[in-house]
Structure formats: structure tokens, C-alpha cells
């Protein structure tokens, strides 16, 4: 059972905060997007282009199920992992932190111009639409919500530890 699961939109810092959180808790870190890339030998963007979103979501669901059952440290999930009802049910009873940010923070951090297959056309509008569709799902699975806007990764990590009332190793 993971010590902590991080969810939230693309670019929010789940991997960065996850690594810091794992270090502070004295445990390992795992990212399901990295698991998929390693297993498939290609980028997530390539999977989307070559096979489509449904094929990627099936890979993601398997990766999350495997990681939740096998990893005892900090686990970061891809931004769309919570779209799957089985995945949301799987997260019940786990310590889940939803890292949130608004669109202006997303623009500041990523410029919305990185290789994000779901943001290929009109990235600001698409990001807002994604968040409208996903925000309630992130909140549904969350034990705690930590805003990342205007905070450093270290500040977000501390806020997550405080929100979960976890002690450092």
C-alpha cells in the first residue's frame, strides 16, 4: 500500500513533489507515467498519436493497479488516471493528495506548450475544459487538497506533510 498517492492535473508538479515527499518520508518514489513509458518504450504522446487515448487509458489503468498493489512509497499518478471509476475505487482508503493549480499557474509553469497530447490545440481552453471535467474526480479521491499556486516544490511538500499529519523519517 503506498504511503501517499499524488493526483492532479498535468504540470502541477506531482513528480517533483513526489520525489521530495519520498525523500522526506525516507521511502521510494514511483510515477505511473514513467512506468508506462518504460514498459512501452515510447513517449505518452507517441502512444496517444499511434493508438489513441482509449489505448493509453487501458495501459494507464493497468499501471496504476500494479503500482498501488506493489509500491509502498510515494506514488504519482498521471493527470487522467482518475477518469477511470475502477481506479477511483482502488484509491479508496489510501492517503491521496490532490495537488491543485489554476490555469494562470499552469501557463506560468509550462507555458502550455510542452508535449501534452490533450492540449495540442488552444491549450488554455483545453486545460480549463479538462479541469472542469476532472476537478470533482480529484476531489472525490482526495484525503487532502494542497494548492500549489505561487509555492515552491518544498513548500508544497511541507503542506502535503502537514495536511496528512505525517512525520518525516
N, C-alpha and C positions, 0 to 999 in steps of 0.2 A: 504494500500500500504506500503510495507516495506520501512524503512528508507534507508537501504543498503542491498544488496544481495551479498554474497560472493560465488565465484565459483573457482574451481581449482582442481588439482589432489589430490588423497588420500595422507594423511600425510603432506600436505602443511601447516596445521595449521588453517583451516577455523573455527573450533570450538573454539580454543584458542583465536585467533584474534577476532572472532565474539563476544565472551564474553567480552573481553577488550573494543572493539569498542562500544558495547551496554552500558557498564558502563560509558564510556567517553561521550556518547551521552545522557545518562540519559534515556535509553529506555530498552525494553526487548530483549531477545535473544531466537532464535528458530533454531533448527537443524533438517532438514527433515529426516536425517538418524535416529536420536533419535526418531522422530515421528513414523517411520516405525517399529522400534524395540519395542516401547511401544504398538503400535496397534496390532502387530503380536505376541508379547510375545516370541520372539526368535531373535537370532542374524541375522545380514545380511548374514553372512557366512552360517548359517543354512538354510536360505531361498534359497540361491544360490544352495546349495547341494541338498536340498529336492525338490525344484520346478524349478530350473534353472534360468538363467539370464533373459529370457523374462518375467517370472512371477514377478521377482523382479523389473524390469524396469516399469511394469504396476503399481505396488504398489508405486514406486518412483514418477511416473508421477502424480498420484492422490495426493500424499503427498505434492508435490511441488505446485500443483494447489490450494490445500486447504490452505497451508501456505501463499502463495502470496496474496490470497484474504482475509485472516483473520488476518495476523500479521503486525503490524505497526512498529516493531523494526528492529533489525538486524537479517537477515536470512542467514543461511549457507546451501548450497545445497550439496548433495553427489557428488562425483567426476564425475560420469557418467550421471548426470541429464541433462547436455547439449546435450547429444546424441539425445534426442527427439526434433523433429522440433517444435512441439506444445509448448514445454517448452521454447525453444529459442524464439519463437514468444511472449509468455507470458511475457518474461523478457524485451521486447522492451519498452522503456520509463521509465525503472527503473534505479536507481543508482546501477550498478553492478561492483564489483571489482574482477578482476581475480588475485588471488594470485598465482604467478608462482615460480617454482624452477627447477633446473636442476637435472639430475639423481644422481650426486655425493651428492647433498644436501639431496635428498630422502634417499640415503643409509645412510648418516650420521644421519639423524633424526630417521629413522625407522629401519634401518638395513635390510629393505625389508624382514623381517622375521616375521612380525606380521600377524594376521589372516586376510589376504586380499585375497579373493577368486579368484580375477583375476590375482594374482601374485604367484600362487601356484607352478608353475614350471618355472625355470630360471627367477627369479624376475627382474633382471636388464634388460634383453632383453624384457620381457613383459612390464615393466614400460616404456621403450623407445618407444615400439610399441603403447602402449596406448596414450602416449603423442603425437606421430606423428598423430594419428587418432583424437585426441581431441583438440590439441593446437589451431587450427584455429576456432574451435567452441567456446572455451573460449574467444578468441579474438573477435569473432563475437558479443557476447552478452555484452562484457565489455565496461563500461564507462571509466574505468581506469585499468591499469595493474600495480601491485605492486610486485616487485621481493622480495622474502623472503630469498634468499641465504645469509647466514652469518649474518642475522639480528635477533635480539631478537623479541619476540612477541610484546613487547612495541614499538620497532622501526617500525615494520610492521604496527601496529595500527596507529601510528603517520603519517606514509607515506600514508596510506589509507585516513585518515582525510585530509591531505594536498592535495592529488590528487583529492579528491571530493570537496575541499574547504568547508568543514563542520566545524562548530564551536562546541566546547564542551559545554555540558549543565552546 
